[in-house]
Amino acid sequence: VATIQKACETAIETRLDAELFKVLGDPTRLALVVRLATASGPQTVTEVSGCCGTHLSGVSRHLAQLQRVGVVSSHKEGREVLYRLNHERLARQFTELVAAISACHERCCQPDPQQTIPLMSDEEIDWT
């Protein structure tokens, strides 16, 4: 049991990115992530700044933090810098973390049906 527990701890710890969670812990950066996640394409600082009531220089700093941890990427087009959310990378990171936690929970813990939180289905999400 101790070997399984240690393996589980390692599996989860290697997928927990403290810097990612620290960067995502800021409400303005979360608003930027939501804005980029719902955008039809890459956005300029000016376009994305409408979400958070922060000066452009502050938005630029927040985007730089998000880029540092790989949440967003950017490319220059003429004089503008366009930002996009790295959907696939972010989804993969969270999916791997959830999978590790779930697998370890099944191996290490006796599930308590009253403590089980079901995943939301598409029908439960208000997409409107």
Secondary structure as UniProt FT lines:
FT   HELIX           2..15
FT   HELIX           18..24
FT   HELIX           27..37
FT   HELIX           45..48
FT   HELIX           49..51
FT   TURN            52..53
FT   HELIX           56..68
FT   TURN            69..70
FT   STRAND          72..77
FT   TURN            78..79
FT   STRAND          80..85
FT   HELIX           87..108
FT   TURN            113..115
FT   HELIX           122..124
//
